[in-house]
Structures are given as structure tokens and as C-alpha cells.
Amino acid sequence: MNEEVQMVYEMAKENMEKTIEHLDNELMRIRAGKANVHILDGVMVYYYGTPTPLNQVSNISTPDAKTIMIQPWEKSMIDPIEKALMVSNVGITPGNNGEVIRLIIPQLTEERRHELVKQVKNEGENARVSVRNARREANDEYKNMQKDGLSEDETKTAEDNIQKLTDEFTEKVEKIVEAKDQDIMTI
């Protein structure tokens, strides 16, 4: 395989890996009825007038499977953290005792589980589209190389390799989505 063909392959692979990474991050934020600190990843708190990630102003832990505990580093941050949680899309009402904020993860209803599965499947479809886009970009690049002198056989081989890579990453997406579906549907 010549260097240019290899470079296009590596770029496509890198894009597909980033897609998997993005999918993992998005699915971490979908709560499956168990306490998971990652559902708070997108929560921003106003800390001295600056939007700051929640995990930079407090310790976040899961003392048990149904509770997320947030311990602010400064007591004065309890109100701003509660406000940030209320306006976020976490969907859990915080409670505090003056020292720590607790989020009690409610049991998921059957209806809510099905909504979350739809959301997971949607994220999976977005990931599959990204993988296919990486394949298309690589194949377009190979076709341009063919116009510039790459042999037809080399182009075909390169396209076959990209298809194998696409199949491999599509399968990874399927497995990740399936595992998250199982996680959500398990009571």
C-alpha cells in the first residue's frame, strides 16, 4: 500500500475511533436507573460569575447504587449548584442538608426505559452515519488519487480495506448500543 493510500486509511480509522469515543461519552450521560456521576458531566455552575464544570467546584461520588452525592468545596456553593442542577437536563430534584447535595436516582418506569432505549438507538444511528461518512470521504479521496495515477487495482484494494474497517466499526457501534439497551432494560 503506498503512503498516500495508507494516510487516507489512517485518517478514516481515526475519525471512526473518534465516533466511538463520542458515542461512549453520549451514552454515559444517559442514566439507566443506577447512580452514575457521568450524568452530571454537562452541568455548569456559576462560580464567581464564571460558568464552571460541576466537578471543578465539588467532589462527586456514588455512596450507593441509587444516590449521587455532591460535596461542594465551599459551603456558599450549595445554592448555585442546586440552581445549576435544576436548570440542567438531569431531571432529578436535588436535596441538601447544608453540607452535601444528594440526588436520589428514581426507579425507571417502563415508559421511561423505552424512551431511553429510543435515545440510545438514535445515538447509535448518528454514530453509524459518522462511520459511513468517514468511509465515503476516504473512498472519494481514493477516486481522486485514481485520477492522479493510482491504479484501478490499488483503488479497489484500498476501497475494500475501508469497507472492512467500516464493517468493524459498525459492529462496535452495534455492540455498544446493545450493551446500553441491556443496561437500561435490566431492572
C-alpha positions as CSV (number, residue, x, y, z in Angstrom):
1,M,0.0,0.0,0.0
2,N,1.5,3.3,-0.9
3,E,1.9,6.1,1.6
4,E,-0.9,8.3,0.5
5,V,-3.4,5.4,0.5
6,Q,-2.2,4.4,4.0
7,M,-2.6,8.0,5.2
8,V,-6.2,8.2,4.0
9,Y,-6.9,4.8,5.7
10,E,-5.4,6.0,9.0
11,M,-7.4,9.3,8.8
12,A,-10.6,7.3,8.2
13,K,-9.7,5.0,11.1
14,E,-9.0,7.9,13.4
15,N,-12.4,9.5,12.5
16,M,-14.2,6.2,13.2
17,E,-12.4,5.9,16.6
18,K,-13.4,9.4,17.5
19,T,-17.0,8.5,16.6
20,I,-16.9,5.5,19.0
21,E,-15.4,7.8,21.7
22,H,-18.2,10.3,21.1
23,L,-20.8,7.6,21.3
24,D,-19.4,6.3,24.6
25,N,-19.4,9.8,26.0
26,E,-23.0,10.5,24.9
27,L,-24.3,7.1,26.3
28,M,-22.6,7.7,29.6
29,R,-24.8,10.7,30.1
30,I,-28.0,8.6,29.7
31,R,-28.9,7.4,33.1
32,A,-30.0,3.8,33.3
33,G,-31.6,3.8,36.8
34,K,-28.2,3.5,38.5
35,A,-26.2,6.2,40.1
36,N,-23.5,7.4,37.6
37,V,-21.5,10.5,38.1
38,H,-21.2,11.0,34.3
39,I,-24.8,12.1,34.0
40,L,-23.5,15.4,35.6
41,D,-20.7,15.9,33.1
42,G,-22.5,18.7,31.2
43,V,-23.6,20.6,34.3
44,M,-22.1,24.1,34.6
45,V,-22.2,26.1,37.9
46,Y,-21.6,29.8,38.1
47,Y,-18.5,30.1,40.3
48,Y,-17.7,33.8,40.9
49,G,-19.6,34.7,37.8
50,T,-17.9,32.2,35.5
51,P,-19.6,29.0,34.2
52,T,-17.5,26.2,35.7
53,P,-18.0,22.4,35.3
54,L,-19.6,21.0,38.5
55,N,-16.7,18.6,39.1
56,Q,-14.3,21.6,39.4
57,V,-16.2,23.0,42.4
58,S,-17.1,19.9,44.3
59,N,-16.5,16.2,45.0
60,I,-19.0,13.9,43.3
61,S,-19.4,10.4,44.5
62,T,-21.9,7.5,44.5
63,P,-22.2,6.1,48.0
64,D,-24.7,3.5,46.8
65,A,-26.4,2.4,43.6
66,K,-29.3,4.9,43.9
67,T,-27.5,8.0,45.2
68,I,-25.2,10.6,43.8
69,M,-23.6,12.8,46.5
70,I,-22.2,16.2,45.6
71,Q,-19.9,17.8,48.3
72,P,-19.1,21.4,47.4
73,W,-15.6,22.6,48.3
74,E,-17.2,25.8,49.6
75,K,-20.4,25.9,51.6
76,S,-21.5,29.0,49.7
77,M,-21.7,26.9,46.5
78,I,-24.6,24.8,47.7
79,D,-27.3,27.2,46.3
80,P,-25.5,27.8,42.9
81,I,-25.0,24.1,42.5
82,E,-28.7,23.4,43.2
83,K,-29.7,26.0,40.7
84,A,-27.5,24.6,38.1
85,L,-28.9,21.1,38.7
86,M,-32.5,22.4,38.4
87,V,-31.8,24.1,35.0
88,S,-29.8,21.2,33.7
89,N,-31.4,18.3,31.8
90,V,-30.5,15.8,34.6
91,G,-34.2,15.6,35.6
92,I,-33.6,14.9,39.3
93,T,-34.5,17.3,42.1
94,P,-31.6,17.8,44.4
95,G,-31.9,17.8,48.2
96,N,-29.3,19.1,50.7
97,N,-28.6,19.1,54.4
98,G,-26.5,22.2,54.4
99,E,-23.3,20.2,53.9
100,V,-23.9,18.0,50.8
101,I,-26.3,17.7,48.0
102,R,-27.9,14.4,47.3
103,L,-29.5,13.2,44.1
104,I,-31.7,10.2,44.6
105,I,-32.0,8.2,41.3
106,P,-35.6,7.2,40.8
107,Q,-36.6,3.8,39.6
108,L,-37.2,4.0,35.9
109,T,-40.7,3.4,34.7
110,E,-41.3,1.0,31.7
111,E,-42.3,4.0,29.6
112,R,-39.1,6.0,30.5
113,R,-37.0,2.9,29.8
114,H,-38.4,2.7,26.3
115,E,-37.8,6.5,25.8
116,L,-34.2,6.0,26.8
117,V,-33.7,3.0,24.5
118,K,-35.0,5.2,21.6
119,Q,-32.5,7.8,22.6
120,V,-29.7,5.2,22.7
121,K,-30.7,3.9,19.3
122,N,-30.7,7.4,17.9
123,E,-27.2,8.0,19.2
124,G,-26.2,4.7,17.7
125,E,-27.7,5.7,14.3
126,N,-25.8,9.0,14.5
127,A,-22.6,7.0,15.1
128,R,-23.3,4.7,12.2
129,V,-23.8,7.7,9.9
130,S,-20.5,9.2,11.1
131,V,-18.7,5.9,10.3
132,R,-20.2,5.8,6.9
133,N,-19.3,9.4,6.3
134,A,-15.6,8.6,7.1
135,R,-15.8,5.7,4.6
136,R,-17.3,8.0,1.9
137,E,-14.6,10.6,2.4
138,A,-11.9,8.0,2.2
139,N,-13.4,6.5,-1.0
140,D,-13.7,10.0,-2.5
141,E,-10.1,10.6,-1.8
142,Y,-9.1,7.2,-3.4
143,K,-11.1,8.1,-6.5
144,N,-9.2,11.4,-6.7
145,M,-5.9,9.5,-6.3
146,Q,-7.0,7.2,-9.2
147,K,-7.5,10.2,-11.4
148,D,-4.0,11.3,-10.4
149,G,-2.4,7.9,-11.4
150,L,-3.3,5.3,-8.7
151,S,-4.0,2.1,-10.5
152,E,-7.6,0.6,-10.6
153,D,-6.4,-2.5,-8.6
154,E,-4.9,-0.3,-5.9
155,T,-8.0,1.8,-5.7
156,K,-10.2,-1.3,-5.4
157,T,-8.0,-2.8,-2.7
158,A,-8.0,0.5,-0.8
159,E,-11.8,0.7,-1.0
160,D,-12.1,-3.0,0.2
161,N,-9.9,-2.2,3.2
162,I,-12.0,0.8,4.0
163,Q,-15.2,-1.3,3.8
164,K,-13.7,-3.9,6.2
165,L,-12.8,-1.1,8.6
166,T,-16.3,0.4,8.3
167,D,-17.9,-3.1,9.0
168,E,-15.6,-3.5,12.0
169,F,-16.6,-0.1,13.5
170,T,-20.3,-0.5,12.6
171,E,-20.2,-3.8,14.6
172,K,-18.5,-1.9,17.5
173,V,-21.4,0.6,17.5
174,E,-23.9,-2.2,17.5
175,K,-22.3,-3.9,20.5
176,I,-22.1,-0.6,22.5
177,V,-25.8,0.2,21.7
178,E,-26.9,-3.3,22.6
179,A,-25.0,-3.2,25.9
180,K,-26.6,0.1,26.8
181,D,-30.0,-1.2,25.9
182,Q,-29.5,-4.2,28.1
183,D,-28.3,-1.9,30.9
184,I,-31.4,0.3,30.6
185,M,-33.9,-2.6,30.3
186,T,-32.4,-4.5,33.3
187,I,-34.4,-3.7,36.4
